[in-house]
Amino acid sequence: MPFTPFHFGPGALVKSATPSRFSFTAFVATQVVIDLEPLYFLVINEPPVHRFFHSILGSLIAAAFVASAMLVAARIFLALWPGLPRALVQEFAPKPILWGAAIGGLSHVFLDYLMHPDIRPFYPASIGDGLNGLVSVPLVYIACVVCGVFGIGVLWWRTGRAG
């Protein structure tokens, strides 16, 4: 995807379905970290722009990095500010961070695999491109936006009902 925020839509949908078990923050951070790779290769003008971190293995390594950094930061953050709202404490709990980062990494590869011919999800084991072109690029964008709108709507509805 040319813009990482399109990836956020499916994350919002997962967050709306499992608000206390999924860290949207970890999901988003993983998306951004993975897209630093194509940004770098675009800046230096060296194709292909989607490389190691756009594979399953690479995305899980990025997710592990993000989760580790977030777990350390969350521990410090929560110790410095006790008494935070429950939803914020849940967002930075270990299991939600791990789930958010892992789902963020894997979904990133899957969505980009549908759109970009230079994605090699099973690298280094395989270089196949079986899903590329399976659905149209505009359909992927629309699906991500719909997921985001629906997910945000559900979260808004849940928050309004809880308060």
Solvent accessible surface area in square Angstrom, and as a share of the most:
residue,aa,sasa,rsa
1,M,9,0.04
2,P,82,0.52
3,F,130,0.54
4,T,21,0.12
5,P,83,0.52
6,F,59,0.25
7,H,0,0.00
8,F,49,0.21
9,G,8,0.07
10,P,25,0.16
11,G,0,0.00
12,A,6,0.04
13,L,58,0.29
14,V,47,0.27
15,K,25,0.11
16,S,3,0.02
17,A,69,0.54
18,T,47,0.27
19,P,46,0.29
20,S,49,0.32
21,R,168,0.61
22,F,2,0.01
23,S,0,0.00
24,F,63,0.26
25,T,56,0.32
26,A,0,0.00
27,F,1,0.01
28,V,33,0.19
29,A,32,0.24
30,T,0,0.00
31,Q,0,0.00
32,V,67,0.39
33,V,44,0.25
34,I,0,0.00
35,D,18,0.09
36,L,96,0.48
37,E,19,0.08
38,P,11,0.07
39,L,99,0.49
40,Y,120,0.46
41,F,31,0.13
42,L,116,0.58
43,V,111,0.64
44,I,75,0.38
45,N,126,0.65
46,E,81,0.36
47,P,104,0.65
48,P,66,0.42
49,V,27,0.15
50,H,14,0.06
51,R,76,0.28
52,F,66,0.28
53,F,75,0.31
54,H,1,0.00
55,S,0,0.00
56,I,58,0.30
57,L,86,0.43
58,G,0,0.00
59,S,0,0.00
60,L,71,0.36
61,I,84,0.43
62,A,3,0.02
63,A,5,0.04
64,A,58,0.45
65,F,131,0.55
66,V,6,0.04
67,A,4,0.03
68,S,63,0.41
69,A,51,0.40
70,M,23,0.10
71,L,56,0.28
72,V,95,0.55
73,A,57,0.44
74,A,5,0.04
75,R,194,0.71
76,I,100,0.51
77,F,68,0.28
78,L,47,0.23
79,A,77,0.60
80,L,114,0.57
81,W,131,0.46
82,P,113,0.71
83,G,82,0.79
84,L,39,0.20
85,P,88,0.56
86,R,189,0.69
87,A,74,0.57
88,L,65,0.32
89,V,61,0.35
90,Q,44,0.19
91,E,18,0.08
92,F,36,0.15
93,A,29,0.22
94,P,83,0.52
95,K,150,0.63
96,P,8,0.05
97,I,0,0.00
98,L,92,0.46
99,W,149,0.52
100,G,0,0.00
101,A,1,0.01
102,A,31,0.24
103,I,53,0.27
104,G,0,0.00
105,G,0,0.00
106,L,75,0.38
107,S,24,0.16
108,H,0,0.00
109,V,3,0.02
110,F,103,0.43
111,L,20,0.10
112,D,0,0.00
113,Y,16,0.06
114,L,16,0.08
115,M,18,0.08
116,H,37,0.16
117,P,88,0.55
118,D,34,0.18
119,I,1,0.00
120,R,79,0.29
121,P,4,0.03
122,F,109,0.45
123,Y,103,0.39
124,P,95,0.60
125,A,96,0.74
126,S,48,0.31
127,I,128,0.65
128,G,37,0.35
129,D,73,0.38
130,G,66,0.63
131,L,55,0.27
132,N,47,0.24
133,G,60,0.57
134,L,120,0.60
135,V,52,0.30
136,S,63,0.41
137,V,58,0.33
138,P,81,0.51
139,L,92,0.46
140,V,5,0.03
141,Y,48,0.18
142,I,101,0.51
143,A,48,0.37
144,C,2,0.01
145,V,75,0.43
146,V,90,0.52
147,C,31,0.19
148,G,9,0.08
149,V,103,0.59
150,F,127,0.53
151,G,0,0.00
152,I,110,0.56
153,G,34,0.32
154,V,36,0.20
155,L,48,0.24
156,W,190,0.67
157,W,137,0.48
158,R,97,0.35
159,T,96,0.56
160,G,58,0.55
161,R,168,0.61
162,A,91,0.70
163,G,102,0.99
